[in-house]
């Protein structure tokens, strides 16, 4: 009997599909990337199976039939500009690429993304090797992003929905890896400005402690009558954009903005090389999250203890804006996705 192995011996592959739902082979060269992750939980998901209650002089279910299924789970990874673009395309965004290397990818909310596939939508195939056994998930999209910081390191958790699962021969795949390029404690800045389609974000605010940004598209897999148990497509719901942070409480300025429901704009930015002289324009790798129109949902400030700093705990909600996009996710990357 083969021995079980630890997760460190596994590998995760991501490839953008030429045709949505048609798998990319992890053993083929040049169609995707082996992505270093912290953990993954992608799984074949069958919410209900049918157990027959035929009466046969026995009080027990007498048969089972498989039901509809879909793919669902999460991937958590340290943010790396080389790999983030692979997860921007398969989402409820319109993605544009500029530059000649490094490239800048810009993802703004799609105006038409009610179902997936649709229009120029792209999906990804996700191959996972677990103890030398291959699992291939196809027609996958990112339903939710949660960007945060962990001990000063950029991290993102992505909720995945997909159509199908099938095996692949892991022995034919040869994972290849790049040196990591992580965003450390000297990479990050946060800016606050008045809401608008193009805020200046001129000066970073150094009073913030931590930042978490979440964009949830409330997707649901849909199954239709087509002699196939796998999901047919993904339906998106309302897009919910929010952020959480803490701030040194030094004045009533932002508290008064909360009380008055004044709209604000926030930019979180991370770059390599970082440090005091680093700029977005000179970065070789970077990511930033612009929320152009937000309101503070809660702004809590109190005296938590004799020796504790007076901090404001902030939850904000991103909303749409006339003449522009409510938010934009940008990434500077050496990766050229065509």
Secondary structure, 3 states (H helix, E strand, C coil): CCCCCCHHHCEEEEEECCCCCCCCCCCCCCCCEECCCCEECCEEECCCCEECCCCCCCCCCCCEECCCCEEEEEEEEECEHHHHHHHHHCCCEEEEEECCCCEEEEEEECCCCCEECCCCCCCEEEEEEECCEEEEEEEEEEEEEEEEEECCEEEEEEEEEECEEEEECHHHCCCCCCCCCECCCCCEEEEEEECCCCCCCCCECCCEEEEEEEEECCCEEECCCCCCCCCCEEECCCCEEEEEEEEECCCCHHHHHHHCCCCEEEEEEEEECCCCCCCCCCCCEEEEEEEEEEEEEEEEECCCCCCCCCEEEEEEEECCCCCCCCEEEEEEECCCCC
